[in-house]
Amino acid sequence: MEVRKRGLTAQERQELWARWKAGQTLTAIGAALGKAPGSIYGFLATDGGISPRQRRRSAHQLRIDEREEISRGLMAGVSLRQIATGLGRSPSTVSKEIARNGGAESYRAIDADRRAWQQSTRPKPCRLANNLRLRDQVAAKLQENWSPQQIAGWLRKHSNGDSNMELSHETIYRSLFIQARGVLKKELMAHLRSRRLMRRAKVSTTKGQPRGQIIDAVSIRERPAQAQDRSLPGHWEGDLISGAKNSHIATLVERQSRYVVLVQVKGKDTTSVVDALMREVQKLPAGLMNTLTWDRGSELAQHKRFTLATDVQVYFCDPRSPWQRGTNENTNGLLRQYFPKGTDLSVFDQRQLDAVAAQLNARPRLTLGFETPADTLAAHVLT
């Protein structure tokens, strides 16, 4: 089993945010950094999808080379005033630096520099946290379904020149998405039009990415009649069910018998989904799957590769028409008994998913005259 390292280095975090701003998916970022998509989601969600500002040292702070000069001067017995003159700093600056780091005998440049960097991480107070009147106005407008941009514009127009009663729409977004600030209640996010849980940066773009494009998709209207009337087995419907931390499971159900196959997927990207489907479909008896009907999700954009490997023709539903895969939709509802909404689906391996599918296939169904999907499929396959 592959063991993933924990956490991200500073360089990896920088790469993560660069890829996120470029519009890459969680799965793509995870693949580049050797992390699960759910882990990438966790890193991004901590800051609400908003890249934290890069920390920089103040020009007024002592540099590491200056601290090393102080250390060498102390070792050589040079006076504090001479050390300060050599650095172009005031004697009080050097004196305070030495005093706060253990005194002349214990002063170490590296330790002093590390301590100064750690102590400089004080968070800047948010304007909404310090101005209750402004915070109440912003919250009230959000409850009226105003967008942050509308609120910011309205505040500028009615502030009467009082800068304390103005703020940018980005500040409002930060106060909503970065919940660690605890300024605006999380419930107010429900009033945003996008309903996103994380914010995409202004510079992010999906230009040049094949999202949502399904090349040469064959419409469900061209599916064989026997698939529509369930007269013969071998015609399946498929979809993904989603869980916490951007986790997913692929679900396949045979239309005539309601027989279910569950597929573990590493991510929602089309490569991961198609690879997983090919792996499990090729385990089925030859000829048991002839067609597969999917929705318009881009996770099956590589449907041609799937068909080439399995000899299964893929058909796609009309946009926003889940009822055209009614059998699969109903099955997904039954599966929520085993995988409630909010469950992290990435913790289930293929063997566990097979066990759940076996339970569901052994349950008698009203639509089958209280026969089980397993027995129904076996009867038709053996005849």
VEXGU-66220 format. One record per atom (N, C-alpha, C): residue in one letter; x, y, z. Coordinates in steps of 0.1 Angstrom, whole numbers, padded with zeros to 4 digits, always signed. Layout:
# residues N
AXYZ;...
***
This chain:
# residues 383
M+0008-0012+0000;M+0000+0000+0000;M+0009+0012+0000;E+0005+0022-0008;E+0013+0035-0009;E+0010+0043+0004;V+0021+0047+0010;V+0019+0056+0022;V+0021+0070+0018;R+0011+0078+0021;R+0012+0092+0017;R+0018+0100+0029;K+0027+0109+0026;K+0033+0118+0036;K+0022+0128+0041;R+0024+0132+0054;R+0014+0141+0060;R+0019+0155+0058;G+0009+0164+0057;G+0012+0178+0056;G+0018+0182+0042;L+0021+0195+0041;L+0027+0201+0029;L+0038+0210+0033;T+0049+0209+0025;T+0060+0218+0027;T+0056+0232+0022;A+0064+0242+0026;A+0061+0256+0022;A+0061+0257+0006;Q+0070+0250+0000;Q+0070+0250-0015;Q+0058+0243-0021;E+0053+0232-0015;E+0041+0225-0019;E+0029+0234-0017;R+0028+0241-0006;R+0017+0250-0004;R+0016+0261-0015;Q+0028+0266-0018;Q+0029+0276-0028;Q+0024+0271-0042;E+0028+0258-0045;E+0023+0252-0057;E+0008+0250-0057;L+0003+0245-0045;L-0011+0243-0044;L-0019+0255-0047;W-0015+0266-0042;W-0023+0279-0044;W-0022+0284-0058;A-0010+0281-0064;A-0008+0285-0078;A-0017+0277-0087;R-0018+0264-0085;R-0026+0256-0093;R-0041+0259-0091;W-0045+0262-0078;W-0059+0265-0076;W-0063+0278-0083;K-0054+0288-0083;K-0057+0301-0090;K-0057+0299-0105;A-0050+0289-0110;A-0050+0286-0124;A-0063+0278-0128;G-0071+0275-0119;G-0084+0268-0122;G-0084+0253-0122;Q-0073+0247-0117;Q-0072+0233-0117;Q-0082+0226-0107;T-0086+0214-0110;T-0095+0207-0101;T-0088+0202-0089;L-0095+0198-0079;L-0089+0192-0067;L-0082+0180-0070;T-0088+0172-0079;T-0081+0159-0083;T-0068+0161-0090;A-0068+0171-0099;A-0055+0174-0106;A-0044+0179-0097;I-0048+0188-0087;I-0039+0193-0077;I-0033+0182-0069;G-0043+0173-0064;G-0039+0162-0056;G-0029+0152-0063;A-0032+0150-0076;A-0023+0141-0084;A-0009+0147-0085;A-0008+0160-0086;A+0005+0167-0088;A+0013+0167-0075;L+0006+0168-0064;L+0012+0168-0051;L+0013+0155-0043;G+0007+0145-0049;G+0007+0132-0042;G-0002+0131-0030;K-0014+0138-0032;K-0024+0139-0021;K-0037+0135-0026;A-0046+0130-0017;A-0060+0127-0021;A-0067+0140-0023;P-0077+0140-0032;P-0085+0152-0034;P-0091+0158-0021;G-0096+0149-0012;G-0101+0153+0000;G-0092+0161+0009;S-0079+0157+0009;S-0068+0164+0016;S-0066+0178+0010;I-0066+0179-0003;I-0064+0192-0010;I-0076+0201-0006;Y-0088+0195-0006;Y-0100+0203-0002;Y-0098+0208+0012;G-0093+0200+0021;G-0091+0204+0035;G-0081+0216+0036;F-0070+0215+0029;F-0060+0226+0029;F-0067+0239+0024;L-0074+0238+0013;L-0080+0250+0007;L-0091+0256+0016;A-0100+0247+0021;A-0111+0251+0029;A-0107+0258+0042;T-0095+0256+0047;T-0091+0263+0059;T-0090+0278+0057;D-0087+0282+0045;D-0086+0296+0041;D-0098+0300+0032;G-0108+0291+0031;G-0120+0295+0023;G-0117+0296+0008;G-0106+0289+0003;G-0103+0290-0011;G-0096+0303-0015;I-0092+0311-0005;I-0086+0324-0007;I-0071+0323-0003;S-0063+0325-0013;S-0048+0324-0010;S-0044+0334+0001;P-0038+0328+0012;P-0033+0337+0022;P-0022+0346+0017;R-0021+0358+0022;R-0011+0368+0018;R+0003+0362+0022;Q+0012+0364+0013;Q+0026+0359+0016;Q+0032+0367+0027;R+0038+0361+0037;R+0044+0368+0048;R+0057+0374+0043;R+0060+0387+0047;R+0073+0393+0044;R+0078+0400+0057;R+0091+0400+0058;R+0097+0407+0070;R+0096+0422+0068;S+0094+0429+0078;S+0094+0444+0078;S+0108+0449+0075;A+0109+0459+0068;A+0123+0465+0065;A+0129+0470+0078;H+0121+0473+0088;H+0126+0478+0100;H+0132+0468+0110;Q+0128+0455+0107;Q+0133+0444+0115;Q+0148+0441+0113;L+0155+0436+0123;L+0168+0431+0121;L+0169+0419+0112;R+0178+0419+0103;R+0180+0407+0094;R+0189+0397+0100;I+0189+0385+0095;I+0197+0374+0100;I+0212+0378+0100;D+0217+0384+0090;D+0231+0388+0089;D+0234+0398+0100;E+0225+0407+0103;E+0227+0417+0113;E+0227+0410+0127;R+0219+0400+0129;R+0219+0393+0142;R+0232+0385+0143;E+0237+0380+0132;E+0250+0373+0133;E+0261+0383+0136;E+0261+0395+0132;E+0271+0405+0135;E+0270+0408+0150;I+0258+0409+0155;I+0256+0411+0170;I+0262+0400+0178;S+0260+0387+0173;S+0265+0376+0180;S+0280+0376+0180;R+0286+0379+0168;R+0301+0379+0167;R+0307+0390+0176;G+0300+0402+0176;G+0304+0413+0184;G+0304+0410+0199;L+0294+0403+0204;L+0293+0399+0218;L+0304+0389+0221;M+0307+0380+0212;M+0318+0370+0214;M+0331+0377+0215;A+0333+0388+0207;A+0346+0395+0207;A+0347+0405+0218;G+0336+0407+0226;G+0336+0417+0237;G+0335+0431+0232;V+0329+0433+0220;V+0327+0447+0215;V+0315+0453+0223;S+0316+0466+0225;S+0305+0473+0232;S+0292+0473+0224;L+0281+0474+0230;L+0268+0475+0223;L+0267+0487+0214;R+0273+0499+0219;R+0273+0511+0211;R+0281+0509+0198;Q+0293+0502+0199;Q+0301+0499+0187;Q+0294+0490+0177;I+0287+0480+0183;I+0280+0471+0174;I+0269+0478+0167;A+0262+0487+0174;A+0251+0494+0168;A+0256+0504+0157;T+0267+0510+0159;T+0273+0519+0149;T+0277+0511+0137;G+0283+0499+0138;G+0286+0491+0127;G+0274+0487+0119;L+0263+0485+0125;L+0251+0481+0118;L+0243+0492+0113;G+0246+0504+0117;G+0237+0516+0114;G+0224+0516+0121;R+0224+0510+0133;R+0212+0509+0141;R+0214+0517+0154;S+0203+0520+0161;S+0204+0527+0173;S+0209+0517+0184;P+0216+0522+0194;P+0220+0513+0205;P+0209+0507+0212;S+0197+0514+0213;S+0186+0508+0220;S+0180+0496+0213;T+0181+0497+0199;T+0176+0485+0191;T+0184+0473+0194;V+0197+0474+0195;V+0206+0463+0197;V+0204+0458+0212;S+0203+0468+0221;S+0202+0464+0235;S+0189+0456+0237;K+0178+0460+0232;K+0165+0453+0233;K+0166+0439+0227;E+0172+0439+0215;E+0174+0426+0208;E+0181+0416+0217;I+0191+0420+0223;I+0199+0411+0231;I+0191+0407+0244;A+0185+0417+0250;A+0177+0414+0262;A+0166+0404+0261;R+0159+0405+0249;R+0147+0397+0247;R+0151+0383+0243;N+0164+0381+0240;N+0168+0367+0236;N+0179+0361+0245;G+0177+0363+0258;G+0185+0356+0268;G+0197+0364+0273;G+0200+0376+0269;G+0212+0383+0273;G+0224+0380+0266;A+0235+0387+0269;A+0247+0387+0261;A+0253+0373+0261;E+0252+0366+0272;E+0259+0352+0273;E+0251+0342+0266;S+0238+0343+0264;S+0229+0333+0258;S+0225+0336+0244;Y+0228+0348+0239;Y+0223+0352+0226;Y+0229+0344+0215;R+0220+0339+0206;R+0223+0331+0194;R+0215+0337+0183;A+0222+0340+0172;A+0216+0347+0160;A+0204+0339+0154;I+0207+0326+0152;I+0196+0318+0146;I+0184+0317+0154;D+0186+0314+0167;D+0174+0313+0176;D+0167+0326+0177;A+0174+0338+0178;A+0168+0351+0178;A+0159+0354+0166;D+0165+0350+0154;D+0158+0352+0142;D+0145+0344+0141;R+0146+0331+0145;R+0135+0322+0145;R+0124+0327+0154;R+0128+0332+0166;R+0118+0337+0175;R+0111+0350+0170;A+0118+0358+0163;A+0113+0371+0158;A+0102+0367+0147;W+0106+0357+0139;W+0096+0353+0128;W+0084+0347+0133;Q+0085+0339+0144;Q+0073+0333+0150;Q+0064+0343+0157;Q+0070+0353+0163;Q+0062+0363+0170;Q+0056+0373+0160;S+0060+0373+0148;S+0054+0383+0138;S+0042+0378+0132;T+0036+0366+0136;T+0025+0360+0130;T+0012+0365+0136;R+0012+0376+0143;R-0001+0381+0149;R-0011+0385+0138;P-0023+0379+0138;P-0033+0382+0128;P-0037+0396+0128;K-0039+0402+0117;K-0044+0416+0116;K-0059+0416+0119;P-0064+0424+0128;P-0078+0424+0131;P-0086+0428+0119;C-0097+0421+0117;C-0107+0424+0106;C-0115+0436+0110;R-0117+0444+0100;R-0125+0456+0102;R-0139+0453+0107;L-0145+0443+0102;L-0159+0439+0106;L-0159+0435+0121;A-0147+0430+0126;A-0147+0425+0140;A-0146+0437+0149;N-0140+0448+0144;N-0138+0460+0153;N-0150+0470+0151;N-0158+0469+0141;N-0169+0478+0138;N-0182+0471+0138;L-0189+0471+0150;L-0201+0463+0151;L-0212+0469+0142;R-0213+0482+0141;R-0223+0488+0133;R-0221+0484+0118;L-0209+0484+0113;L-0206+0480+0100;L-0210+0466+0098;R-0206+0457+0107;R-0208+0443+0106;R-0223+0440+0106;D-0231+0447+0114;D-0246+0445+0114;D-0252+0449+0101;Q-0247+0460+0095;Q-0252+0464+0082;Q-0249+0454+0071;V-0237+0449+0071;V-0233+0439+0061;V-0242+0426+0063;A-0243+0422+0075;A-0251+0410+0078;A-0266+0411+0073;A-0271+0423+0076;A-0285+0426+0072;A-0287+0426+0057;K-0278+0431+0050;K-0279+0431+0035;K-0277+0417+0029;L-0268+0410+0035;L-0266+0396+0031;L-0279+0388+0033;Q-0286+0390+0044;Q-0299+0383+0046;Q-0310+0388+0036;E-0308+0399+0030;E-0317+0404+0020;E-0312+0399+0006;N-0302+0390+0006;N-0297+0384-0007;N-0290+0394-0015;W-0284+0404-0009;W-0275+0413-0017;W-0262+0406-0019;S-0255+0409-0030;S-0242+0403-0032;S-0232+0412-0025;P-0220+0406-0021;P-0210+0414-0015;P-0206+0427-0023;Q-0206+0425-0036;Q-0203+0437-0045;Q-0213+0448-0044;Q-0226+0444-0043;Q-0237+0454-0041;Q-0236+0460-0028;I-0232+0453-0018;I-0231+0458-0004;I-0220+0468-0003;A-0208+0465-0009;A-0197+0474-0009;A-0200+0487-0016;G-0206+0486-0028;G-0210+0498-0035;G-0220+0506-0028;W-0230+0500-0021;W-0240+0508-0014;W-0234+0515-0002;L-0224+0508+0005;L-0218+0514+0016;L-0209+0526+0012;R-0202+0525+0001;R-0195+0537-0004;R-0204+0549-0007;K-0215+0546-0012;K-0224+0557-0016;K-0231+0563-0004;H-0233+0556+0007;H-0240+0561+0018;H-0232+0563+0030;S-0218+0563+0029;S-0209+0564+0040;S-0207+0579+0044;N-0211+0588+0036;N-0209+0603+0038;N-0195+0606+0041;G-0186+0599+0034;G-0172+0602+0036;G-0165+0595+0047;D-0172+0587+0055;D-0167+0581+0067;D-0160+0567+0062;S-0147+0567+0062;S-0140+0555+0057;S-0142+0543+0066;N-0146+0545+0078;N-0148+0534+0088;N-0161+0527+0084;M-0170+0533+0076;M-0182+0526+0072;M-0181+0521+0057;E-0169+0519+0052;E-0167+0514+0039;E-0158+0502+0040;L-0159+0493+0030;L-0150+0481+0029;L-0152+0475+0015;S-0143+0467+0011;S-0143+0461-0002;S-0152+0448-0002;H-0156+0444-0014;H-0164+0432-0014;H-0155+0420-0011;E-0142+0421-0014;E-0133+0410-0011;E-0132+0408+0004;T-0132+0419+0012;T-0132+0418+0026;T-0144+0410+0031;I-0156+0413+0025;I-0168+0405+0029;I-0167+0391+0026;Y-0162+0388+0014;Y-0160+0374+0010;Y-0150+0367+0020;R-0139+0373+0024;R-0130+0368+0033;R-0136+0365+0046;S-0144+0374+0051;S-0151+0372+0064;S-0161+0361+0064;L-0166+0358+0052;L-0176+0347+0050;L-0169+0333+0049;F-0159+0333+0040;F-0153+0320+0037;F-0142+0316+0046;I-0135+0325+0053;I-0125+0322+0062;I-0131+0322+0076;Q-0137+0310+0079;Q-0145+0309+0091;Q-0137+0311+0104;A-0124+0309+0103;A-0116+0310+0115;A-0117+0325+0121;R-0120+0334+0112;R-0122+0348+0117;R-0134+0349+0126;G-0144+0341+0124;G-0156+0341+0132;G-0163+0354+0133;V-0163+0362+0122;V-0169+0375+0122;V-0183+0375+0117;L-0186+0369+0105;L-0199+0367+0100;L-0203+0353+0101;K-0216+0350+0105;K-0220+0337+0107;K-0220+0329+0094;K-0216+0316+0095;K-0215+0307+0084;K-0229+0306+0077;E-0240+0307+0084;E-0253+0306+0078;E-0255+0316+0067;L-0248+0328+0068;L-0250+0338+0058;L-0245+0334+0044;M-0236+0324+0043;M-0231+0320+0031;M-0243+0314+0022;A-0253+0310+0028;A-0265+0304+0021;A-0271+0315+0012;H-0269+0328+0015;H-0275+0339+0008;H-0267+0343-0004;L-0255+0337-0006;L-0247+0340-0018;L-0253+0333-0030;R-0253+0339-0041;R-0259+0333-0053;R-0252+0320-0057;S-0239+0320-0056;S-0231+0308-0061;S-0233+0296-0052;R-0236+0299-0039;R-0237+0288-0029;R-0224+0280-0027;R-0213+0286-0032;R-0200+0279-0030;R-0195+0279-0016;L-0188+0268-0012;L-0182+0267+0001;L-0168+0273+0002;M-0162+0275-0010;M-0149+0281-0011;M-0149+0292-0022;R-0140+0301-0021;R-0140+0312-0031;R-0128+0309-0041;R-0131+0312-0053;R-0121+0311-0063;R-0115+0325-0065;A-0102+0326-0066;A-0095+0339-0067;A-0100+0346-0080;K-0098+0359-0081;K-0103+0367-0092;K-0095+0363-0105;V-0082+0359-0103;V-0074+0356-0114;V-0075+0342-0119;S-0083+0334-0112;S-0085+0320-0116;S-0092+0319-0130;T-0089+0309-0137;T-0095+0307-0150;T-0095+0292-0154;T-0105+0289-0162;T-0106+0275-0167;T-0104+0275-0182;K-0098+0286-0187;K-0096+0287-0201;K-0086+0276-0206;G-0090+0270-0217;G-0081+0259-0222;G-0083+0246-0216;Q-0092+0245-0206;Q-0094+0232-0199;Q-0107+0226-0205;P-0107+0213-0207;P-0119+0206-0214;P-0130+0203-0204;R-0133+0212-0195;R-0144+0209-0185;R-0157+0210-0192;G-0165+0200-0189;G-0179+0200-0193;G-0181+0196-0208;Q-0169+0193-0215;Q-0170+0190-0229;Q-0169+0175-0231;I-0180+0169-0236;I-0181+0155-0239;I-0181+0154-0254;I-0169+0150-0260;I-0168+0149-0274;I-0175+0137-0279;D-0183+0139-0290;D-0190+0128-0297;D-0199+0121-0288;A-0206+0128-0279;A-0216+0121-0270;A-0228+0116-0278;V-0232+0104-0275;V-0243+0098-0282;V-0256+0099-0273;S-0266+0105-0278;S-0278+0108-0270;S-0285+0096-0266;I-0292+0096-0255;I-0301+0086-0250;I-0312+0082-0260;R-0315+0092-0268;R-0326+0089-0278;R-0322+0079-0288;E-0309+0076-0289;E-0304+0066-0299;E-0302+0053-0292;R-0305+0052-0280;R-0303+0039-0272;R-0313+0028-0278;P-0309+0016-0278;P-0318+0005-0284;P-0331+0004-0276;A-0342+0001-0284;A-0355+0000-0278;A-0355-0010-0266;Q-0348-0021-0267;Q-0348-0031-0257;Q-0342-0026-0244;A-0334-0015-0245;A-0329-0009-0232;A-0340-0001-0226;Q-0348+0005-0234;Q-0359+0014-0229;Q-0370+0005-0222;D-0374-0006-0229;D-0385-0014-0223;D-0381-0025-0214;R-0368-0026-0211;R-0363-0036-0201;R-0366-0050-0205;S-0367-0053-0218;S-0371-0066-0223;S-0359-0076-0222;L-0347-0071-0222;L-0335-0079-0221;L-0325-0073-0211;P-0318-0082-0204;P-0308-0077-0195;P-0296-0072-0203;G-0287-0065-0196;G-0274-0060-0203;G-0274-0045-0205;H-0284-0038-0201;H-0284-0023-0203;H-0284-0017-0189;W-0274-0008-0187;W-0271-0003-0173;W-0272+0012-0173;E-0273+0017-0161;E-0273+0032-0159;E-0262+0034-0148;G-0256+0046-0149;G-0245+0049-0140;G-0245+0064-0136;D-0238+0066-0124;D-0237+0079-0119;D-0227+0079-0108;L-0224+0091-0102;L-0215+0092-0090;L-0224+0097-0079;I-0221+0091-0067;I-0227+0098-0055;I-0215+0104-0048;S-0218+0115-0041;S-0208+0124-0035;S-0208+0123-0020;G-0197+0125-0014;G-0196+0125+0001;G-0187+0137+0005;A-0184+0137+0018;A-0175+0147+0024;A-0161+0147+0018;K-0154+0158+0019;K-0140+0159+0015;K-0138+0156+0000;N-0148+0160-0008;N-0147+0158-0023;N-0145+0143-0026;S-0152+0134-0019;S-0151+0120-0022;S-0163+0115-0030;H-0161+0104-0037;H-0171+0099-0046;H-0171+0084-0047;I-0182+0078-0051;I-0184+0064-0055;I-0192+0063-0068;A-0187+0055-0077;A-0195+0053-0089;A-0205+0042-0087;T-0217+0044-0092;T-0228+0034-0090;T-0233+0030-0104;L-0234+0017-0105;L-0239+0011-0118;L-0251+0002-0114;V-0262+0002-0122;V-0274-0006-0119;V-0279-0011-0133;E-0282-0024-0133;E-0287-0030-0145;E-0302-0028-0145;R-0308-0023-0156;R-0321-0018-0157;R-0332-0028-0155;Q-0330-0040-0160;Q-0341-0051-0159;Q-0341-0057-0145;S-0329-0060-0139;S-0329-0068-0127;S-0327-0059-0115;R-0322-0046-0117;R-0319-0037-0106;R-0306-0041-0099;Y-0298-0050-0105;Y-0285-0054-0099;Y-0276-0043-0099;V-0269-0042-0087;V-0260-0030-0084;V-0245-0034-0084;V-0237-0026-0090;V-0223-0027-0088;V-0217-0013-0083;L-0209-0014-0073;L-0203-0001-0068;L-0189-0001-0071;V-0184+0011-0074;V-0170+0012-0079;V-0162+0023-0071;Q-0151+0019-0065;Q-0143+0028-0058;Q-0135+0037-0069;V-0136+0050-0067;V-0129+0059-0076;V-0120+0068-0068;K-0108+0071-0073;K-0098+0080-0066;K-0102+0095-0067;G-0109+0098-0077;G-0113+0112-0079;G-0124+0114-0089;K-0129+0126-0091;K-0140+0128-0100;K-0136+0131-0114;D-0123+0133-0116;D-0118+0136-0130;D-0120+0124-0139;T-0121+0126-0152;T-0125+0116-0161;T-0115+0104-0162;T-0102+0107-0160;T-0093+0096-0161;T-0095+0086-0149;S-0096+0092-0137;S-0098+0083-0125;S-0111+0075-0126;V-0122+0082-0131;V-0135+0075-0131;V-0135+0064-0142;V-0130+0067-0154;V-0130+0058-0165;V-0121+0046-0162;D-0109+0049-0156;D-0100+0038-0152;D-0107+0028-0142;A-0114+0034-0132;A-0121+0026-0122;A-0133+0018-0128;L-0140+0024-0137;L-0151+0017-0144;L-0146+0005-0152;M-0136+0008-0160;M-0130-0003-0168;M-0126-0015-0159;R-0119-0012-0148;R-0114-0022-0139;R-0126-0031-0134;E-0137-0025-0130;E-0148-0033-0124;E-0157-0039-0135;V-0159-0032-0146;V-0168-0037-0157;V-0161-0050-0163;Q-0148-0049-0164;Q-0141-0061-0170;Q-0142-0073-0162;K-0146-0072-0149;K-0148-0083-0140;K-0161-0090-0143;L-0171-0083-0149;L-0184-0089-0151;L-0183-0100-0162;P-0192-0110-0162;P-0192-0120-0172;P-0194-0113-0186;A-0188-0119-0196;A-0188-0114-0210;A-0202-0112-0215;G-0206-0101-0220;G-0219-0099-0226;G-0229-0094-0216;L-0225-0093-0203;L-0235-0089-0193;L-0238-0074-0193;M-0229-0066-0198;M-0231-0052-0200;M-0229-0048-0215;N-0240-0044-0221;N-0240-0040-0235;N-0240-0025-0237;T-0248-0018-0228;T-0249-0003-0229;T-0248+0003-0215;L-0244+0015-0215;L-0243+0022-0202;L-0248+0036-0205;T-0258+0041-0197;T-0264+0054-0198;T-0259+0062-0186;W-0254+0074-0189;W-0248+0083-0179;W-0254+0097-0181;D-0252+0105-0171;D-0257+0119-0172;D-0247+0127-0180;R-0248+0140-0180;R-0239+0149-0187;R-0226+0153-0180;G-0223+0146-0169;G-0211+0149-0161;G-0198+0146-0169;S-0189+0156-0168;S-0176+0155-0175;S-0168+0143-0170;E-0172+0137-0159;E-0164+0125-0155;E-0163+0114-0165;L-0172+0114-0174;L-0172+0104-0185;L-0168+0110-0198;A-0161+0120-0198;A-0156+0126-0211;A-0148+0117-0219;Q-0141+0108-0213;Q-0133+0098-0220;Q-0141+0085-0223;H-0154+0087-0226;H-0162+0075-0229;H-0158+0066-0240;K-0151+0072-0250;K-0146+0064-0261;K-0135+0054-0256;R-0127+0059-0247;R-0117+0050-0242;R-0123+0038-0234;F-0134+0042-0227;F-0141+0031-0219;F-0148+0021-0229;T-0154+0026-0240;T-0160+0017-0250;T-0150+0008-0257;L-0138+0014-0260;L-0128+0006-0267;L-0123-0005-0258;A-0122-0003-0245;A-0117-0013-0236;A-0127-0023-0231;T-0140-0020-0232;T-0150-0029-0226;T-0161-0033-0236;D-0160-0027-0248;D-0170-0030-0259;D-0185-0026-0254;V-0186-0016-0245;V-0199-0012-0240;V-0201+0002-0246;Q-0212+0004-0252;Q-0216+0017-0258;Q-0222+0026-0248;V-0217+0038-0247;V-0222+0048-0237;V-0232+0057-0244;Y-0243+0060-0237;Y-0253+0070-0241;Y-0254+0080-0230;F-0257+0092-0234;F-0258+0103-0224;F-0272+0109-0224;C-0276+0112-0211;C-0290+0118-0210;C-0290+0133-0215;D-0302+0138-0216;D-0303+0152-0219;D-0298+0161-0207;P-0294+0173-0209;P-0290+0181-0198;P-0301+0183-0188;R-0297+0182-0175;R-0307+0185-0164;R-0319+0176-0165;S-0317+0163-0168;S-0328+0154-0170;S-0325+0141-0162;P-0324+0141-0149;P-0320+0130-0141;P-0331+0118-0142;W-0343+0122-0145;W-0354+0112-0145;W-0351+0102-0157;Q-0343+0106-0167;Q-0340+0096-0177;Q-0331+0085-0173;R-0326+0086-0161;R-0318+0075-0154;R-0325+0072-0141;G-0338+0070-0142;G-0346+0069-0130;G-0342+0057-0121;T-0339+0046-0128;T-0334+0034-0120;T-0322+0037-0112;N-0313+0044-0118;N-0300+0047-0111;N-0303+0057-0099;E-0311+0067-0102;E-0315+0077-0092;E-0321+0070-0080;N-0330+0061-0082;N-0337+0054-0071;N-0327+0046-0064;T-0318+0039-0071;T-0307+0031-0064;T-0298+0040-0055;N-0295+0051-0060;N-0286+0060-0052;N-0293+0064-0040;G-0306+0066-0040;G-0314+0069-0028;G-0313+0058-0018;L-0314+0045-0023;L-0313+0034-0014;L-0299+0033-0008;L-0289+0037-0015;L-0275+0036-0011;L-0272+0046+0001;R-0281+0056+0002;R-0278+0066+0013;R-0281+0060+0026;Q-0288+0048+0027;Q-0289+0041+0039;Q-0275+0036+0044;Y-0267+0033+0035;Y-0253+0028+0038;Y-0243+0040+0038;F-0245+0050+0030;F-0236+0061+0029;F-0244+0074+0030;P-0247+0078+0043;P-0255+0090+0045;P-0247+0102+0039;K-0255+0113+0036;K-0249+0125+0031;K-0239+0130+0042;G-0228+0135+0037;G-0218+0140+0046;G-0207+0129+0050;T-0209+0117+0045;T-0199+0106+0048;T-0187+0108+0040;D-0176+0106+0045;D-0163+0105+0037;D-0162+0092+0030;L-0165+0092+0017;L-0166+0080+0009;L-0152+0074+0006;S-0142+0082+0008;S-0128+0077+0004;S-0123+0067+0014;V-0130+0065+0025;V-0125+0055+0035;V-0129+0041+0032;F-0138+0039+0022;F-0143+0026+0018;F-0135+0020+0007;D-0129+0008+0009;D-0122+0002-0002;D-0131-0006-0011;Q-0126-0012-0022;Q-0135-0019-0031;Q-0141-0031-0025;R-0134-0038-0016;R-0140-0050-0009;R-0152-0046-0001;Q-0151-0035+0006;Q-0163-0030+0014;Q-0174-0026+0005;L-0171-0020-0006;L-0182-0016-0015;L-0189-0028-0021;D-0181-0038-0024;D-0187-0051-0029;D-0196-0057-0019;A-0193-0056-0006;A-0201-0062+0004;A-0214-0054+0005;V-0214-0041+0004;V-0226-0033+0004;V-0235-0036-0008;A-0229-0037-0020;A-0236-0041-0032;A-0243-0055-0030;A-0235-0064-0024;A-0241-0078-0022;A-0253-0077-0013;Q-0253-0069-0003;Q-0264-0068+0006;Q-0276-0062-0002;L-0274-0052-0010;L-0285-0046-0017;L-0290-0055-0028;N-0282-0063-0034;N-0286-0073-0044;N-0293-0085-0038;A-0292-0087-0025;A-0299-0098-0019;A-0312-0094-0012;R-0316-0081-0013;R-0328-0076-0007;R-0340-0077-0017;P-0351-0084-0013;P-0362-0085-0023;P-0368-0071-0026;R-0372-0070-0039;R-0377-0057-0043;R-0392-0058-0048;L-0400-0048-0044;L-0414-0048-0048;L-0415-0048-0063;T-0407-0040-0070;T-0408-0039-0084;T-0405-0052-0091;L-0398-0062-0084;L-0394-0075-0090;L-0403-0086-0085;G-0415-0082-0079;G-0424-0092-0073;G-0417-0099-0061;F-0410-0091-0054;F-0402-0095-0042;F-0392-0106-0044;E-0387-0106-0057;E-0375-0114-0060;E-0363-0105-0057;T-0352-0110-0056;T-0340-0102-0054;T-0333-0099-0067;P-0326-0088-0068;P-0319-0085-0080;P-0309-0095-0084;A-0302-0102-0074;A-0292-0112-0078;A-0299-0124-0084;D-0310-0128-0078;D-0317-0140-0084;D-0323-0137-0098;T-0329-0125-0099;T-0335-0121-0112;T-0325-0120-0123;L-0313-0115-0120;L-0303-0114-0130;L-0298-0128-0134;A-0296-0136-0123;A-0291-0150-0126;A-0300-0158-0134;A-0314-0156-0132;A-0324-0164-0139;A-0323-0160-0154;H-0321-0147-0157;H-0321-0143-0171;H-0308-0147-0178;V-0297-0146-0171;V-0284-0149-0176;V-0283-0164-0179;L-0289-0173-0171;L-0288-0187-0172;L-0297-0193-0182;T-0308-0185-0186;T-0318-0190-0195;T-0314-0187-0209;
***
